[in-house]
Amino acid sequence: MIEDMVLAGLAKSTQAVYVKAVCKLTAHYGRSPDTFTEEEVRAYLVSMRERGVARGTFKAHHFGIQFFYCQTLNREWALFLKKGYANHVRSAFRLRLLTPRCSTCWAA
């Protein structure tokens, strides 16, 4: 995994976070991460959200685990193909459209 991260040009600090994420996943189940099923990884990520892990921490762990399975193990899991969060820029734009000033602009 470390060689893959170096080849991908990831910063040392990002590499450390990603390795830590996979280590925590491994500690959770107590066996080698290359033996986990997609459902087990999904359950682990859901448990992180249920425990109230901060969004930034969750995203960093999610991306680290995703890197390991997609880049290092070359697994194409549906878990990593879905978007997991809303695009806040678009949401903010839609909210602005609802204000009277912008509504009149669009009506013209």
C-alpha positions in Angstrom: 0.0 0.0 0.0 2.8 2.4 0.8 4.4 1.9 -2.6 1.1 2.6 -4.2 0.7 5.8 -2.3 4.2 6.9 -3.2 3.5 6.2 -6.9 0.2 8.2 -6.5 2.1 11.1 -5.2 0.4 11.3 -1.8 2.0 13.4 0.9 3.6 11.6 3.8 0.9 13.0 6.2 -1.8 11.6 3.9 0.0 8.2 3.8 0.1 8.1 7.6 -3.6 8.8 7.9 -4.5 6.2 5.3 -2.3 3.5 6.9 -3.8 4.4 10.3 -7.3 3.9 8.8 -6.5 0.4 7.5 -4.8 -0.5 10.8 -8.0 0.5 12.8 -10.1 -1.5 10.4 -7.8 -4.5 10.9 -7.9 -4.1 14.7 -11.7 -3.9 14.6 -12.0 -7.4 13.0 -8.8 -8.9 14.3 -7.6 -10.4 11.0 -5.9 -9.4 7.8 -7.8 -6.7 5.8 -7.4 -8.6 2.5 -9.8 -11.2 3.9 -12.7 -8.7 4.6 -15.8 -8.7 2.5 -17.4 -5.6 1.1 -20.2 -6.0 3.6 -17.8 -6.1 6.6 -16.1 -2.9 5.4 -19.4 -1.2 4.9 -20.5 -2.3 8.4 -17.3 -0.8 9.9 -17.8 2.5 8.1 -21.5 2.6 9.3 -20.3 1.9 12.8 -18.0 4.8 12.6 -20.8 7.1 11.7 -23.0 5.7 14.4 -20.3 6.3 17.0 -20.4 10.0 16.0 -16.9 10.2 14.5 -16.3 13.7 13.1 -17.0 14.1 9.4 -13.4 14.9 8.5 -12.1 11.9 10.4 -14.7 9.7 8.7 -13.8 11.0 5.3 -10.1 10.5 5.8 -10.6 6.9 7.0 -13.1 6.2 4.2 -10.6 7.4 1.6 -7.8 5.5 3.2 -9.8 2.3 3.2 -11.0 3.0 -0.3 -7.4 3.5 -1.5 -6.4 0.2 0.0 -9.1 -1.8 -1.6 -9.3 0.0 -5.0 -5.7 0.8 -5.7 -3.7 -1.8 -3.7 -6.0 -4.8 -3.9 -7.6 -3.7 -7.2 -11.2 -4.5 -6.0 -14.1 -2.8 -7.6 -16.7 -2.6 -4.9 -20.0 -0.8 -5.2 -19.3 0.7 -1.8 -16.7 3.0 -3.2 -18.6 3.9 -6.4 -21.4 5.7 -4.7 -21.3 9.3 -3.6 -21.5 9.5 0.2 -22.3 13.1 0.7 -24.2 16.0 -0.8 -22.5 18.7 -2.9 -22.9 21.7 -0.6 -22.0 24.2 -3.4 -25.1 23.1 -5.4 -27.2 23.1 -2.3 -26.2 26.7 -1.5 -26.9 27.7 -5.0 -30.4 26.2 -4.9 -31.1 28.1 -1.6 -30.1 31.4 -3.2 -32.6 30.7 -6.0 -35.4 30.6 -3.4 -34.7 34.2 -2.2 -37.1 36.8 -3.6 -34.3 38.8 -5.3 -33.0 35.8 -7.2 -36.4 34.5 -8.1 -37.3 37.7 -9.9 -34.0 37.6 -11.8 -34.8 34.1 -13.0 -38.4 35.0 -13.9 -37.3 37.8 -16.2 
